[in-house]
Amino acid sequence: MKTYRKSVAAVIVNSEHKIWLGERSYAPKTYGFVQGGIEAIDVTNEAALRREFREEIGTDDFTILLALTEILYYDFPKNKQQNYLGQAQQFYLV
């Protein structure tokens, strides 16, 4: 039975209250937040978030300002569903 993949995402805001969006290297002219899945059951959300920061923007130097307590679910398009129906994502403000 397919389930939702656990994942994390971050909205990055600077001291001028500007939000950072990164252009996806694999899909030009598409943008998004730092985000990624959590495959290992012993990885905390914060550790996964730091890993995604290192992988996607080359640093893990950030401060978590707020963690959204509600988990947001979304479905992958039907043609992209392989092991999961979609993601269960916890968002952070950093």
HTML snippet that shows the backbone in 3Dmol.js (N, CA, C, O; Angstrom):
<script src="https://3Dmol.org/build/3Dmol-min.js"></script>
<div id="view" style="width:600px;height:400px;position:relative"></div>
<script>
const pdb = `
ATOM      1  N   MET A   1       0.829  -1.182   0.000  1.00  0.00           N
ATOM      2  CA  MET A   1       0.000   0.000   0.000  1.00  0.00           C
ATOM      3  C   MET A   1       0.881   1.255   0.000  1.00  0.00           C
ATOM      4  O   MET A   1       1.796   1.377   0.815  1.00  0.00           O
ATOM      5  N   LYS A   2       0.605   2.166  -0.898  1.00  0.00           N
ATOM      6  CA  LYS A   2       1.369   3.403  -0.971  1.00  0.00           C
ATOM      7  C   LYS A   2       0.971   4.343   0.161  1.00  0.00           C
ATOM      8  O   LYS A   2      -0.186   4.389   0.580  1.00  0.00           O
ATOM      9  N   THR A   3       1.946   5.077   0.634  1.00  0.00           N
ATOM     10  CA  THR A   3       1.720   6.034   1.715  1.00  0.00           C
ATOM     11  C   THR A   3       2.311   7.386   1.315  1.00  0.00           C
ATOM     12  O   THR A   3       2.722   7.582   0.172  1.00  0.00           O
ATOM     13  N   TYR A   4       2.347   8.294   2.252  1.00  0.00           N
ATOM     14  CA  TYR A   4       2.952   9.608   2.035  1.00  0.00           C
ATOM     15  C   TYR A   4       4.355   9.623   2.615  1.00  0.00           C
ATOM     16  O   TYR A   4       4.579   9.178   3.741  1.00  0.00           O
ATOM     17  N   ARG A   5       5.295  10.137   1.838  1.00  0.00           N
ATOM     18  CA  ARG A   5       6.680  10.226   2.288  1.00  0.00           C
ATOM     19  C   ARG A   5       6.822  11.390   3.255  1.00  0.00           C
ATOM     20  O   ARG A   5       6.366  12.497   2.967  1.00  0.00           O
ATOM     21  N   LYS A   6       7.446  11.151   4.393  1.00  0.00           N
ATOM     22  CA  LYS A   6       7.720  12.188   5.368  1.00  0.00           C
ATOM     23  C   LYS A   6       8.795  13.111   4.791  1.00  0.00           C
ATOM     24  O   LYS A   6       9.791  12.643   4.242  1.00  0.00           O
ATOM     25  N   SER A   7       8.588  14.428   4.918  1.00  0.00           N
ATOM     26  CA  SER A   7       9.556  15.370   4.382  1.00  0.00           C
ATOM     27  C   SER A   7       9.515  16.683   5.152  1.00  0.00           C
ATOM     28  O   SER A   7       8.614  16.929   5.954  1.00  0.00           O
ATOM     29  N   VAL A   8      10.507  17.511   4.887  1.00  0.00           N
ATOM     30  CA  VAL A   8      10.621  18.825   5.513  1.00  0.00           C
ATOM     31  C   VAL A   8      10.838  19.872   4.434  1.00  0.00           C
ATOM     32  O   VAL A   8      11.320  19.569   3.343  1.00  0.00           O
ATOM     33  N   ALA A   9      10.476  21.107   4.753  1.00  0.00           N
ATOM     34  CA  ALA A   9      10.693  22.227   3.841  1.00  0.00           C
ATOM     35  C   ALA A   9      10.920  23.480   4.671  1.00  0.00           C
ATOM     36  O   ALA A   9      10.462  23.576   5.810  1.00  0.00           O
ATOM     37  N   ALA A  10      11.641  24.451   4.082  1.00  0.00           N
ATOM     38  CA  ALA A  10      11.936  25.676   4.817  1.00  0.00           C
ATOM     39  C   ALA A  10      11.644  26.907   3.986  1.00  0.00           C
ATOM     40  O   ALA A  10      11.999  26.994   2.810  1.00  0.00           O
ATOM     41  N   VAL A  11      10.983  27.860   4.632  1.00  0.00           N
ATOM     42  CA  VAL A  11      10.827  29.195   4.070  1.00  0.00           C
ATOM     43  C   VAL A  11      11.946  30.017   4.699  1.00  0.00           C
ATOM     44  O   VAL A  11      12.001  30.185   5.917  1.00  0.00           O
ATOM     45  N   ILE A  12      12.835  30.525   3.853  1.00  0.00           N
ATOM     46  CA  ILE A  12      13.985  31.291   4.328  1.00  0.00           C
ATOM     47  C   ILE A  12      13.656  32.770   4.212  1.00  0.00           C
ATOM     48  O   ILE A  12      13.300  33.257   3.139  1.00  0.00           O
ATOM     49  N   VAL A  13      13.780  33.478   5.327  1.00  0.00           N
ATOM     50  CA  VAL A  13      13.523  34.919   5.331  1.00  0.00           C
ATOM     51  C   VAL A  13      14.757  35.622   5.913  1.00  0.00           C
ATOM     52  O   VAL A  13      15.345  35.159   6.891  1.00  0.00           O
ATOM     53  N   ASN A  14      15.137  36.745   5.294  1.00  0.00           N
ATOM     54  CA  ASN A  14      16.303  37.458   5.802  1.00  0.00           C
ATOM     55  C   ASN A  14      15.885  38.616   6.701  1.00  0.00           C
ATOM     56  O   ASN A  14      14.698  38.810   6.963  1.00  0.00           O
ATOM     57  N   SER A  15      16.861  39.378   7.169  1.00  0.00           N
ATOM     58  CA  SER A  15      16.579  40.471   8.106  1.00  0.00           C
ATOM     59  C   SER A  15      15.756  41.593   7.474  1.00  0.00           C
ATOM     60  O   SER A  15      15.192  42.422   8.189  1.00  0.00           O
ATOM     61  N   GLU A  16      15.683  41.629   6.148  1.00  0.00           N
ATOM     62  CA  GLU A  16      14.857  42.616   5.444  1.00  0.00           C
ATOM     63  C   GLU A  16      13.475  42.059   5.112  1.00  0.00           C
ATOM     64  O   GLU A  16      12.709  42.679   4.374  1.00  0.00           O
ATOM     65  N   HIS A  17      13.162  40.888   5.662  1.00  0.00           N
ATOM     66  CA  HIS A  17      11.880  40.206   5.464  1.00  0.00           C
ATOM     67  C   HIS A  17      11.650  39.784   4.012  1.00  0.00           C
ATOM     68  O   HIS A  17      10.512  39.683   3.553  1.00  0.00           O
ATOM     69  N   LYS A  18      12.747  39.542   3.306  1.00  0.00           N
ATOM     70  CA  LYS A  18      12.655  39.024   1.941  1.00  0.00           C
ATOM     71  C   LYS A  18      12.744  37.506   1.996  1.00  0.00           C
ATOM     72  O   LYS A  18      13.529  36.942   2.758  1.00  0.00           O
ATOM     73  N   ILE A  19      11.921  36.853   1.171  1.00  0.00           N
ATOM     74  CA  ILE A  19      11.881  35.385   1.126  1.00  0.00           C
ATOM     75  C   ILE A  19      12.737  34.888  -0.027  1.00  0.00           C
ATOM     76  O   ILE A  19      12.688  35.421  -1.136  1.00  0.00           O
ATOM     77  N   TRP A  20      13.526  33.851   0.258  1.00  0.00           N
ATOM     78  CA  TRP A  20      14.404  33.256  -0.745  1.00  0.00           C
ATOM     79  C   TRP A  20      13.672  32.131  -1.461  1.00  0.00           C
ATOM     80  O   TRP A  20      13.049  31.276  -0.833  1.00  0.00           O
ATOM     81  N   LEU A  21      13.759  32.147  -2.788  1.00  0.00           N
ATOM     82  CA  LEU A  21      13.295  31.037  -3.628  1.00  0.00           C
ATOM     83  C   LEU A  21      14.445  30.628  -4.519  1.00  0.00           C
ATOM     84  O   LEU A  21      15.116  31.478  -5.104  1.00  0.00           O
ATOM     85  N   GLY A  22      14.676  29.339  -4.625  1.00  0.00           N
ATOM     86  CA  GLY A  22      15.749  28.847  -5.472  1.00  0.00           C
ATOM     87  C   GLY A  22      15.218  28.295  -6.780  1.00  0.00           C
ATOM     88  O   GLY A  22      14.188  27.623  -6.816  1.00  0.00           O
ATOM     89  N   GLU A  23      15.940  28.589  -7.859  1.00  0.00           N
ATOM     90  CA  GLU A  23      15.573  28.022  -9.157  1.00  0.00           C
ATOM     91  C   GLU A  23      16.063  26.579  -9.202  1.00  0.00           C
ATOM     92  O   GLU A  23      17.216  26.302  -8.872  1.00  0.00           O
ATOM     93  N   ARG A  24      15.208  25.681  -9.601  1.00  0.00           N
ATOM     94  CA  ARG A  24      15.550  24.263  -9.671  1.00  0.00           C
ATOM     95  C   ARG A  24      16.508  24.003 -10.836  1.00  0.00           C
ATOM     96  O   ARG A  24      16.225  24.379 -11.974  1.00  0.00           O
ATOM     97  N   SER A  25      17.632  23.363 -10.549  1.00  0.00           N
ATOM     98  CA  SER A  25      18.634  23.103 -11.584  1.00  0.00           C
ATOM     99  C   SER A  25      18.114  22.131 -12.638  1.00  0.00           C
ATOM    100  O   SER A  25      18.527  22.187 -13.796  1.00  0.00           O
ATOM    101  N   TYR A  26      17.213  21.244 -12.240  1.00  0.00           N
ATOM    102  CA  TYR A  26      16.685  20.244 -13.167  1.00  0.00           C
ATOM    103  C   TYR A  26      15.447  20.731 -13.923  1.00  0.00           C
ATOM    104  O   TYR A  26      14.958  20.047 -14.822  1.00  0.00           O
ATOM    105  N   ALA A  27      14.947  21.904 -13.559  1.00  0.00           N
ATOM    106  CA  ALA A  27      13.737  22.427 -14.210  1.00  0.00           C
ATOM    107  C   ALA A  27      13.831  23.955 -14.279  1.00  0.00           C
ATOM    108  O   ALA A  27      13.255  24.653 -13.444  1.00  0.00           O
ATOM    109  N   PRO A  28      14.552  24.466 -15.268  1.00  0.00           N
ATOM    110  CA  PRO A  28      14.716  25.917 -15.378  1.00  0.00           C
ATOM    111  C   PRO A  28      13.379  26.653 -15.348  1.00  0.00           C
ATOM    112  O   PRO A  28      12.361  26.174 -15.847  1.00  0.00           O
ATOM    113  N   LYS A  29      13.427  27.823 -14.748  1.00  0.00           N
ATOM    114  CA  LYS A  29      12.271  28.710 -14.590  1.00  0.00           C
ATOM    115  C   LYS A  29      11.196  28.141 -13.669  1.00  0.00           C
ATOM    116  O   LYS A  29      10.041  28.563 -13.714  1.00  0.00           O
ATOM    117  N   THR A  30      11.589  27.176 -12.829  1.00  0.00           N
ATOM    118  CA  THR A  30      10.717  26.733 -11.746  1.00  0.00           C
ATOM    119  C   THR A  30      11.463  26.986 -10.438  1.00  0.00           C
ATOM    120  O   THR A  30      12.684  26.847 -10.370  1.00  0.00           O
ATOM    121  N   TYR A  31      10.726  27.351  -9.420  1.00  0.00           N
ATOM    122  CA  TYR A  31      11.347  27.792  -8.177  1.00  0.00           C
ATOM    123  C   TYR A  31      10.733  27.076  -6.996  1.00  0.00           C
ATOM    124  O   TYR A  31       9.604  26.588  -7.062  1.00  0.00           O
ATOM    125  N   GLY A  32      11.492  27.019  -5.912  1.00  0.00           N
ATOM    126  CA  GLY A  32      10.966  26.370  -4.726  1.00  0.00           C
ATOM    127  C   GLY A  32      11.813  26.641  -3.505  1.00  0.00           C
ATOM    128  O   GLY A  32      12.847  27.307  -3.566  1.00  0.00           O
ATOM    129  N   PHE A  33      11.346  26.111  -2.407  1.00  0.00           N
ATOM    130  CA  PHE A  33      12.040  26.215  -1.136  1.00  0.00           C
ATOM    131  C   PHE A  33      12.999  25.040  -0.978  1.00  0.00           C
ATOM    132  O   PHE A  33      12.901  24.045  -1.697  1.00  0.00           O
ATOM    133  N   VAL A  34      13.919  25.164  -0.040  1.00  0.00           N
ATOM    134  CA  VAL A  34      14.750  24.026   0.340  1.00  0.00           C
ATOM    135  C   VAL A  34      13.800  22.982   0.921  1.00  0.00           C
ATOM    136  O   VAL A  34      13.007  23.288   1.811  1.00  0.00           O
ATOM    137  N   GLN A  35      13.881  21.748   0.417  1.00  0.00           N
ATOM    138  CA  GLN A  35      12.983  20.704   0.909  1.00  0.00           C
ATOM    139  C   GLN A  35      13.530  19.340   0.543  1.00  0.00           C
ATOM    140  O   GLN A  35      14.355  19.209  -0.361  1.00  0.00           O
ATOM    141  N   GLY A  36      13.063  18.327   1.252  1.00  0.00           N
ATOM    142  CA  GLY A  36      13.481  16.973   0.922  1.00  0.00           C
ATOM    143  C   GLY A  36      12.839  15.934   1.816  1.00  0.00           C
ATOM    144  O   GLY A  36      12.294  16.243   2.875  1.00  0.00           O
ATOM    145  N   GLY A  37      12.916  14.710   1.370  1.00  0.00           N
ATOM    146  CA  GLY A  37      12.296  13.597   2.068  1.00  0.00           C
ATOM    147  C   GLY A  37      13.144  13.046   3.192  1.00  0.00           C
ATOM    148  O   GLY A  37      14.357  13.248   3.251  1.00  0.00           O
ATOM    149  N   ILE A  38      12.469  12.344   4.078  1.00  0.00           N
ATOM    150  CA  ILE A  38      13.124  11.676   5.201  1.00  0.00           C
ATOM    151  C   ILE A  38      12.869  10.185   5.031  1.00  0.00           C
ATOM    152  O   ILE A  38      11.758   9.704   5.257  1.00  0.00           O
ATOM    153  N   GLU A  39      13.886   9.474   4.641  1.00  0.00           N
ATOM    154  CA  GLU A  39      13.736   8.033   4.397  1.00  0.00           C
ATOM    155  C   GLU A  39      14.043   7.205   5.639  1.00  0.00           C
ATOM    156  O   GLU A  39      13.372   6.207   5.902  1.00  0.00           O
ATOM    157  N   ALA A  40      15.053   7.614   6.402  1.00  0.00           N
ATOM    158  CA  ALA A  40      15.452   6.838   7.582  1.00  0.00           C
ATOM    159  C   ALA A  40      14.532   7.158   8.754  1.00  0.00           C
ATOM    160  O   ALA A  40      14.204   8.322   8.987  1.00  0.00           O
ATOM    161  N   ILE A  41      14.121   6.149   9.481  1.00  0.00           N
ATOM    162  CA  ILE A  41      13.186   6.373  10.586  1.00  0.00           C
ATOM    163  C   ILE A  41      13.864   7.005  11.802  1.00  0.00           C
ATOM    164  O   ILE A  41      13.182   7.553  12.668  1.00  0.00           O
ATOM    165  N   ASP A  42      15.204   6.938  11.880  1.00  0.00           N
ATOM    166  CA  ASP A  42      15.898   7.482  13.044  1.00  0.00           C
ATOM    167  C   ASP A  42      16.449   8.895  12.806  1.00  0.00           C
ATOM    168  O   ASP A  42      17.238   9.385  13.614  1.00  0.00           O
ATOM    169  N   VAL A  43      16.052   9.546  11.728  1.00  0.00           N
ATOM    170  CA  VAL A  43      16.504  10.900  11.428  1.00  0.00           C
ATOM    171  C   VAL A  43      15.440  11.886  11.904  1.00  0.00           C
ATOM    172  O   VAL A  43      14.261  11.760  11.571  1.00  0.00           O
ATOM    173  N   THR A  44      15.883  12.875  12.694  1.00  0.00           N
ATOM    174  CA  THR A  44      14.936  13.889  13.152  1.00  0.00           C
ATOM    175  C   THR A  44      14.631  14.856  12.016  1.00  0.00           C
ATOM    176  O   THR A  44      15.383  14.947  11.046  1.00  0.00           O
ATOM    177  N   ASN A  45      13.532  15.570  12.143  1.00  0.00           N
ATOM    178  CA  ASN A  45      13.179  16.561  11.131  1.00  0.00           C
ATOM    179  C   ASN A  45      14.257  17.638  11.021  1.00  0.00           C
ATOM    180  O   ASN A  45      14.609  18.052   9.916  1.00  0.00           O
ATOM    181  N   GLU A  46      14.782  18.092  12.158  1.00  0.00           N
ATOM    182  CA  GLU A  46      15.823  19.130  12.121  1.00  0.00           C
ATOM    183  C   GLU A  46      17.085  18.619  11.430  1.00  0.00           C
ATOM    184  O   GLU A  46      17.689  19.345  10.640  1.00  0.00           O
ATOM    185  N   ALA A  47      17.488  17.392  11.713  1.00  0.00           N
ATOM    186  CA  ALA A  47      18.676  16.819  11.049  1.00  0.00           C
ATOM    187  C   ALA A  47      18.438  16.706   9.550  1.00  0.00           C
ATOM    188  O   ALA A  47      19.338  16.982   8.757  1.00  0.00           O
ATOM    189  N   ALA A  48      17.238  16.305   9.157  1.00  0.00           N
ATOM    190  CA  ALA A  48      16.908  16.207   7.727  1.00  0.00           C
ATOM    191  C   ALA A  48      16.923  17.592   7.076  1.00  0.00           C
ATOM    192  O   ALA A  48      17.384  17.741   5.945  1.00  0.00           O
ATOM    193  N   LEU A  49      16.427  18.590   7.778  1.00  0.00           N
ATOM    194  CA  LEU A  49      16.423  19.946   7.245  1.00  0.00           C
ATOM    195  C   LEU A  49      17.847  20.455   7.053  1.00  0.00           C
ATOM    196  O   LEU A  49      18.153  21.071   6.032  1.00  0.00           O
ATOM    197  N   ARG A  50      18.712  20.202   8.020  1.00  0.00           N
ATOM    198  CA  ARG A  50      20.122  20.617   7.889  1.00  0.00           C
ATOM    199  C   ARG A  50      20.794  19.898   6.717  1.00  0.00           C
ATOM    200  O   ARG A  50      21.572  20.504   5.981  1.00  0.00           O
ATOM    201  N   ARG A  51      20.499  18.627   6.545  1.00  0.00           N
ATOM    202  CA  ARG A  51      21.050  17.879   5.405  1.00  0.00           C
ATOM    203  C   ARG A  51      20.597  18.493   4.090  1.00  0.00           C
ATOM    204  O   ARG A  51      21.405  18.673   3.179  1.00  0.00           O
ATOM    205  N   GLU A  52      19.316  18.817   3.982  1.00  0.00           N
ATOM    206  CA  GLU A  52      18.800  19.411   2.748  1.00  0.00           C
ATOM    207  C   GLU A  52      19.435  20.768   2.472  1.00  0.00           C
ATOM    208  O   GLU A  52      19.726  21.085   1.319  1.00  0.00           O
ATOM    209  N   PHE A  53      19.655  21.572   3.504  1.00  0.00           N
ATOM    210  CA  PHE A  53      20.341  22.851   3.315  1.00  0.00           C
ATOM    211  C   PHE A  53      21.742  22.642   2.764  1.00  0.00           C
ATOM    212  O   PHE A  53      22.148  23.323   1.822  1.00  0.00           O
ATOM    213  N   ARG A  54      22.490  21.696   3.347  1.00  0.00           N
ATOM    214  CA  ARG A  54      23.852  21.420   2.856  1.00  0.00           C
ATOM    215  C   ARG A  54      23.819  20.967   1.402  1.00  0.00           C
ATOM    216  O   ARG A  54      24.616  21.429   0.586  1.00  0.00           O
ATOM    217  N   GLU A  55      22.895  20.061   1.078  1.00  0.00           N
ATOM    218  CA  GLU A  55      22.812  19.523  -0.279  1.00  0.00           C
ATOM    219  C   GLU A  55      22.360  20.573  -1.297  1.00  0.00           C
ATOM    220  O   GLU A  55      22.895  20.633  -2.405  1.00  0.00           O
ATOM    221  N   GLU A  56      21.387  21.394  -0.928  1.00  0.00           N
ATOM    222  CA  GLU A  56      20.764  22.269  -1.916  1.00  0.00           C
ATOM    223  C   GLU A  56      21.368  23.662  -2.007  1.00  0.00           C
ATOM    224  O   GLU A  56      21.403  24.247  -3.090  1.00  0.00           O
ATOM    225  N   ILE A  57      21.850  24.209  -0.881  1.00  0.00           N
ATOM    226  CA  ILE A  57      22.424  25.558  -0.970  1.00  0.00           C
ATOM    227  C   ILE A  57      23.805  25.672  -0.333  1.00  0.00           C
ATOM    228  O   ILE A  57      24.360  26.768  -0.263  1.00  0.00           O
ATOM    229  N   GLY A  58      24.365  24.562   0.129  1.00  0.00           N
ATOM    230  CA  GLY A  58      25.751  24.541   0.564  1.00  0.00           C
ATOM    231  C   GLY A  58      26.038  25.061   1.956  1.00  0.00           C
ATOM    232  O   GLY A  58      27.190  25.362   2.267  1.00  0.00           O
ATOM    233  N   THR A  59      25.044  25.176   2.791  1.00  0.00           N
ATOM    234  CA  THR A  59      25.268  25.597   4.179  1.00  0.00           C
ATOM    235  C   THR A  59      24.203  24.995   5.080  1.00  0.00           C
ATOM    236  O   THR A  59      23.102  24.667   4.639  1.00  0.00           O
ATOM    237  N   ASP A  60      24.556  24.858   6.347  1.00  0.00           N
ATOM    238  CA  ASP A  60      23.527  24.493   7.325  1.00  0.00           C
ATOM    239  C   ASP A  60      23.547  25.504   8.470  1.00  0.00           C
ATOM    240  O   ASP A  60      23.184  25.188   9.603  1.00  0.00           O
ATOM    241  N   ASP A  61      23.977  26.720   8.152  1.00  0.00           N
ATOM    242  CA  ASP A  61      24.046  27.809   9.117  1.00  0.00           C
ATOM    243  C   ASP A  61      22.739  28.598   9.064  1.00  0.00           C
ATOM    244  O   ASP A  61      22.608  29.554   8.300  1.00  0.00           O
ATOM    245  N   PHE A  62      21.789  28.189   9.877  1.00  0.00           N
ATOM    246  CA  PHE A  62      20.509  28.874   9.947  1.00  0.00           C
ATOM    247  C   PHE A  62      19.916  28.661  11.331  1.00  0.00           C
ATOM    248  O   PHE A  62      20.343  27.786  12.084  1.00  0.00           O
ATOM    249  N   THR A  63      18.940  29.470  11.641  1.00  0.00           N
ATOM    250  CA  THR A  63      18.219  29.369  12.906  1.00  0.00           C
ATOM    251  C   THR A  63      16.746  29.098  12.604  1.00  0.00           C
ATOM    252  O   THR A  63      16.137  29.784  11.783  1.00  0.00           O
ATOM    253  N   ILE A  64      16.195  28.118  13.258  1.00  0.00           N
ATOM    254  CA  ILE A  64      14.765  27.850  13.109  1.00  0.00           C
ATOM    255  C   ILE A  64      14.004  28.867  13.944  1.00  0.00           C
ATOM    256  O   ILE A  64      14.152  28.922  15.165  1.00  0.00           O
ATOM    257  N   LEU A  65      13.188  29.671  13.272  1.00  0.00           N
ATOM    258  CA  LEU A  65      12.383  30.686  13.948  1.00  0.00           C
ATOM    259  C   LEU A  65      11.026  30.138  14.359  1.00  0.00           C
ATOM    260  O   LEU A  65      10.473  30.523  15.390  1.00  0.00           O
ATOM    261  N   LEU A  66      10.495  29.233  13.538  1.00  0.00           N
ATOM    262  CA  LEU A  66       9.159  28.700  13.788  1.00  0.00           C
ATOM    263  C   LEU A  66       9.018  27.364  13.066  1.00  0.00           C
ATOM    264  O   LEU A  66       9.476  27.212  11.933  1.00  0.00           O
ATOM    265  N   ALA A  67       8.398  26.420  13.711  1.00  0.00           N
ATOM    266  CA  ALA A  67       8.060  25.143  13.081  1.00  0.00           C
ATOM    267  C   ALA A  67       6.546  25.051  13.004  1.00  0.00           C
ATOM    268  O   ALA A  67       5.860  25.151  14.022  1.00  0.00           O
ATOM    269  N   LEU A  68       6.031  24.863  11.817  1.00  0.00           N
ATOM    270  CA  LEU A  68       4.591  24.690  11.650  1.00  0.00           C
ATOM    271  C   LEU A  68       4.204  23.356  12.279  1.00  0.00           C
ATOM    272  O   LEU A  68       4.781  22.323  11.941  1.00  0.00           O
ATOM    273  N   THR A  69       3.253  23.370  13.170  1.00  0.00           N
ATOM    274  CA  THR A  69       2.875  22.126  13.861  1.00  0.00           C
ATOM    275  C   THR A  69       2.006  21.231  12.988  1.00  0.00           C
ATOM    276  O   THR A  69       2.004  20.011  13.151  1.00  0.00           O
ATOM    277  N   GLU A  70       1.276  21.831  12.069  1.00  0.00           N
ATOM    278  CA  GLU A  70       0.432  21.049  11.170  1.00  0.00           C
ATOM    279  C   GLU A  70       1.272  20.461  10.036  1.00  0.00           C
ATOM    280  O   GLU A  70       2.092  21.161   9.442  1.00  0.00           O
ATOM    281  N   ILE A  71       1.073  19.211   9.743  1.00  0.00           N
ATOM    282  CA  ILE A  71       1.743  18.570   8.618  1.00  0.00           C
ATOM    283  C   ILE A  71       0.886  18.807   7.375  1.00  0.00           C
ATOM    284  O   ILE A  71      -0.323  18.580   7.394  1.00  0.00           O
ATOM    285  N   LEU A  72       1.517  19.260   6.305  1.00  0.00           N
ATOM    286  CA  LEU A  72       0.808  19.536   5.056  1.00  0.00           C
ATOM    287  C   LEU A  72       0.999  18.358   4.107  1.00  0.00           C
ATOM    288  O   LEU A  72       2.123  17.918   3.870  1.00  0.00           O
ATOM    289  N   TYR A  73      -0.092  17.860   3.573  1.00  0.00           N
ATOM    290  CA  TYR A  73      -0.059  16.722   2.663  1.00  0.00           C
ATOM    291  C   TYR A  73      -0.339  17.193   1.244  1.00  0.00           C
ATOM    292  O   TYR A  73      -1.203  18.039   1.014  1.00  0.00           O
ATOM    293  N   TYR A  74       0.404  16.634   0.302  1.00  0.00           N
ATOM    294  CA  TYR A  74       0.054  16.867  -1.093  1.00  0.00           C
ATOM    295  C   TYR A  74       0.353  15.620  -1.898  1.00  0.00           C
ATOM    296  O   TYR A  74       1.250  14.845  -1.564  1.00  0.00           O
ATOM    297  N   ASP A  75      -0.407  15.439  -2.958  1.00  0.00           N
ATOM    298  CA  ASP A  75      -0.268  14.267  -3.817  1.00  0.00           C
ATOM    299  C   ASP A  75       0.653  14.569  -4.992  1.00  0.00           C
ATOM    300  O   ASP A  75       0.637  15.668  -5.547  1.00  0.00           O
ATOM    301  N   PHE A  76       1.452  13.577  -5.359  1.00  0.00           N
ATOM    302  CA  PHE A  76       2.213  13.654  -6.593  1.00  0.00           C
ATOM    303  C   PHE A  76       1.249  13.457  -7.760  1.00  0.00           C
ATOM    304  O   PHE A  76       0.213  12.814  -7.595  1.00  0.00           O
ATOM    305  N   PRO A  77       1.569  13.997  -8.929  1.00  0.00           N
ATOM    306  CA  PRO A  77       0.734  13.690 -10.107  1.00  0.00           C
ATOM    307  C   PRO A  77       0.693  12.162 -10.308  1.00  0.00           C
ATOM    308  O   PRO A  77       1.660  11.465 -10.000  1.00  0.00           O
ATOM    309  N   LYS A  78      -0.398  11.670 -10.809  1.00  0.00           N
ATOM    310  CA  LYS A  78      -0.575  10.212 -10.977  1.00  0.00           C
ATOM    311  C   LYS A  78       0.590   9.567 -11.735  1.00  0.00           C
ATOM    312  O   LYS A  78       1.005   8.458 -11.397  1.00  0.00           O
ATOM    313  N   ASN A  79       1.114  10.239 -12.741  1.00  0.00           N
ATOM    314  CA  ASN A  79       2.212   9.660 -13.532  1.00  0.00           C
ATOM    315  C   ASN A  79       3.562   9.732 -12.816  1.00  0.00           C
ATOM    316  O   ASN A  79       4.542   9.178 -13.315  1.00  0.00           O
ATOM    317  N   LYS A  80       3.639  10.403 -11.653  1.00  0.00           N
ATOM    318  CA  LYS A  80       4.894  10.509 -10.887  1.00  0.00           C
ATOM    319  C   LYS A  80       4.855   9.678  -9.605  1.00  0.00           C
ATOM    320  O   LYS A  80       5.843   9.624  -8.874  1.00  0.00           O
ATOM    321  N   GLN A  81       3.729   9.035  -9.329  1.00  0.00           N
ATOM    322  CA  GLN A  81       3.615   8.228  -8.118  1.00  0.00           C
ATOM    323  C   GLN A  81       4.311   6.894  -8.334  1.00  0.00           C
ATOM    324  O   GLN A  81       3.894   6.086  -9.165  1.00  0.00           O
ATOM    325  N   GLN A  82       5.374   6.676  -7.577  1.00  0.00           N
ATOM    326  CA  GLN A  82       6.071   5.400  -7.652  1.00  0.00           C
ATOM    327  C   GLN A  82       5.906   4.663  -6.331  1.00  0.00           C
ATOM    328  O   GLN A  82       5.062   3.775  -6.211  1.00  0.00           O
ATOM    329  N   ASN A  83       6.707   5.028  -5.349  1.00  0.00           N
ATOM    330  CA  ASN A  83       6.599   4.377  -4.044  1.00  0.00           C
ATOM    331  C   ASN A  83       5.641   5.097  -3.098  1.00  0.00           C
ATOM    332  O   ASN A  83       5.197   4.530  -2.100  1.00  0.00           O
ATOM    333  N   TYR A  84       5.328   6.347  -3.422  1.00  0.00           N
ATOM    334  CA  TYR A  84       4.511   7.167  -2.529  1.00  0.00           C
ATOM    335  C   TYR A  84       3.375   7.838  -3.292  1.00  0.00           C
ATOM    336  O   TYR A  84       3.491   8.118  -4.485  1.00  0.00           O
ATOM    337  N   LEU A  85       2.272   8.092  -2.581  1.00  0.00           N
ATOM    338  CA  LEU A  85       1.173   8.865  -3.157  1.00  0.00           C
ATOM    339  C   LEU A  85       1.534  10.342  -3.239  1.00  0.00           C
ATOM    340  O   LEU A  85       1.077  11.058  -4.129  1.00  0.00           O
ATOM    341  N   GLY A  86       2.368  10.788  -2.290  1.00  0.00           N
ATOM    342  CA  GLY A  86       2.760  12.189  -2.212  1.00  0.00           C
ATOM    343  C   GLY A  86       3.649  12.390  -1.002  1.00  0.00           C
ATOM    344  O   GLY A  86       4.344  11.472  -0.568  1.00  0.00           O
ATOM    345  N   GLN A  87       3.621  13.599  -0.461  1.00  0.00           N
ATOM    346  CA  GLN A  87       4.464  13.908   0.689  1.00  0.00           C
ATOM    347  C   GLN A  87       3.638  14.455   1.845  1.00  0.00           C
ATOM    348  O   GLN A  87       2.607  15.101   1.662  1.00  0.00           O
ATOM    349  N   ALA A  88       4.138  14.168   3.042  1.00  0.00           N
ATOM    350  CA  ALA A  88       3.632  14.734   4.291  1.00  0.00           C
ATOM    351  C   ALA A  88       4.748  15.645   4.778  1.00  0.00           C
ATOM    352  O   ALA A  88       5.769  15.172   5.276  1.00  0.00           O
ATOM    353  N   GLN A  89       4.553  16.947   4.636  1.00  0.00           N
ATOM    354  CA  GLN A  89       5.652  17.889   4.801  1.00  0.00           C
ATOM    355  C   GLN A  89       5.462  18.789   6.016  1.00  0.00           C
ATOM    356  O   GLN A  89       4.397  19.370   6.225  1.00  0.00           O
ATOM    357  N   GLN A  90       6.537  18.887   6.819  1.00  0.00           N
ATOM    358  CA  GLN A  90       6.543  19.862   7.904  1.00  0.00           C
ATOM    359  C   GLN A  90       7.354  21.063   7.441  1.00  0.00           C
ATOM    360  O   GLN A  90       8.501  20.926   7.015  1.00  0.00           O
ATOM    361  N   PHE A  91       6.748  22.236   7.528  1.00  0.00           N
ATOM    362  CA  PHE A  91       7.415  23.472   7.127  1.00  0.00           C
ATOM    363  C   PHE A  91       8.037  24.181   8.314  1.00  0.00           C
ATOM    364  O   PHE A  91       7.526  24.141   9.434  1.00  0.00           O
ATOM    365  N   TYR A  92       9.163  24.834   8.032  1.00  0.00           N
ATOM    366  CA  TYR A  92       9.885  25.639   9.011  1.00  0.00           C
ATOM    367  C   TYR A  92      10.110  27.027   8.454  1.00  0.00           C
ATOM    368  O   TYR A  92      10.263  27.201   7.245  1.00  0.00           O
ATOM    369  N   LEU A  93      10.130  28.018   9.334  1.00  0.00           N
ATOM    370  CA  LEU A  93      10.552  29.362   8.995  1.00  0.00           C
ATOM    371  C   LEU A  93      11.948  29.510   9.561  1.00  0.00           C
ATOM    372  O   LEU A  93      12.161  29.355  10.764  1.00  0.00           O
ATOM    373  N   VAL A  94      12.897  29.811   8.694  1.00  0.00           N
ATOM    374  CA  VAL A  94      14.297  29.926   9.134  1.00  0.00           C
ATOM    375  C   VAL A  94      14.881  31.253   8.691  1.00  0.00           C
ATOM    376  O   VAL A  94      16.047  31.537   8.966  1.00  0.00           O
TER     377      VAL A  94
END
`;
const viewer = $3Dmol.createViewer("view");
viewer.addModel(pdb, "pdb");
viewer.setStyle({}, {cartoon: {color: "spectrum"}});
viewer.zoomTo();
viewer.render();
</script>
